[in-house]
Amino acid sequence: MSEIIRSGGNQLMSDYVIHNQVVYVSGIVAADKSGDIREQIQDILQEIDSRLARAGTDKSKLLTALIWLKDIESDFSVLNELWAEWVAPQGQPARATCQALMASPDVLVEITVTAAV
C-alpha cells in the first residue's frame, strides 16, 4: 500500500495530501478577504505556489484545477487574465470553472489544484 502524507491544515482538512506521486491541494481562499477579485486571485496563486513548493513540486506539473467564482459573469475575464500570466508555459492543467455560493460573503474565489510530484 502506498504511503499517504498529510501536511498542515486543521482538524477538518490538510493543506495538501500526497499519494502515489500526486499532490492534492485543498481549496484555497484569500488570506485577506477584504481585497477585490484581482487581489484575492493573486493571493491564492501565491499560496498555491507556496504549497506546491512545500510538497516538492511546482506549477509546471499541474494536472487539474478547479475554480469557484462568486460572480462568474463579472470576474471570469479577470481570472483568465491572471491565470494566463501565472500558469507555466506548457503546464496548463485540465481546468473547470463555475459560479458558486461561497462559504462567506467576502470570499470571491476559491481554487484547488492537483500536481505531479
C-alpha positions in Angstrom: 0.0 0.0 0.0 1.3 3.5 -0.9 2.1 6.0 1.8 -0.2 8.9 2.3 1.4 12.2 3.5 -0.7 14.9 5.0 0.6 18.4 5.7 -0.7 21.4 7.6 -4.3 22.3 7.9 -6.6 21.7 10.9 -9.0 19.1 12.3 -11.2 19.4 9.2 -8.6 19.3 6.3 -5.0 19.2 5.3 -3.3 22.0 3.3 -2.3 19.2 0.9 -2.1 15.4 0.7 0.5 13.4 -1.3 -0.4 9.9 -2.6 1.1 8.0 -5.4 3.3 10.9 -6.5 0.3 13.3 -6.8 -0.2 16.2 -4.5 -3.8 17.2 -3.8 -4.0 20.9 -2.6 -7.1 21.8 -0.6 -9.3 24.6 -1.7 -7.6 27.9 -1.1 -9.3 31.3 -0.4 -7.5 34.6 0.0 -6.0 35.2 3.4 -7.1 38.9 3.1 -10.8 38.7 2.1 -11.2 42.5 2.0 -9.5 42.7 -1.4 -11.2 42.8 -4.8 -11.2 39.8 -7.1 -7.8 40.6 -8.6 -6.2 40.8 -5.1 -7.9 37.6 -3.9 -6.8 35.7 -7.0 -3.2 36.9 -6.7 -3.1 35.9 -3.1 -4.4 32.5 -3.9 -2.0 31.9 -6.7 0.9 32.8 -4.4 -0.4 30.4 -1.8 -0.7 27.6 -4.4 3.0 28.2 -5.4 3.9 28.0 -1.7 2.1 24.8 -1.0 3.4 23.1 -4.2 6.9 24.1 -3.2 6.5 22.6 0.3 5.2 19.4 -1.4 8.3 19.2 -3.6 6.8 20.3 -6.9 5.7 23.4 -8.8 3.0 24.8 -11.1 4.8 23.3 -14.2 3.5 19.9 -13.0 -0.2 20.9 -12.6 -2.7 18.2 -13.5 -6.0 19.7 -12.6 -7.5 23.0 -11.4 -11.0 23.6 -10.0 -12.1 27.2 -9.6 -15.2 28.6 -8.0 -16.2 32.2 -8.5 -18.8 34.1 -6.6 -19.7 36.1 -9.7 -18.6 34.4 -12.9 -20.1 37.0 -15.2 -18.1 39.8 -13.6 -14.9 38.0 -12.7 -14.2 35.3 -15.3 -12.1 37.7 -17.5 -10.0 38.9 -14.6 -9.5 35.2 -13.6 -8.4 34.3 -17.1 -6.0 37.3 -17.4 -4.3 36.5 -14.1 -4.3 32.7 -14.7 -2.6 33.2 -18.2 0.1 35.3 -16.6 0.7 32.8 -13.8 0.4 29.3 -15.3 3.6 27.8 -16.5 4.2 27.6 -20.3 3.2 24.1 -21.5 2.0 23.5 -17.9 -1.7 24.2 -18.4 -3.8 21.8 -16.3 -7.2 20.4 -17.1 -9.4 23.1 -15.6 -13.0 23.7 -14.7 -14.5 27.0 -13.5 -18.0 27.6 -12.2 -20.1 30.0 -10.2 -20.9 29.0 -6.6 -22.3 30.2 -3.4 -19.3 30.8 -1.2 -18.8 29.8 2.5 -18.6 33.5 3.4 -19.9 36.6 1.7 -16.4 38.2 1.4 -14.9 35.1 -0.4 -14.9 35.9 -4.1 -13.0 32.9 -5.4 -11.7 29.5 -4.3 -9.1 27.4 -6.1 -7.9 23.8 -5.7 -5.2 22.1 -7.8 -3.5 18.7 -8.2 0.0 18.3 -9.4 2.5 15.5 -10.1 5.3 15.4 -7.5 
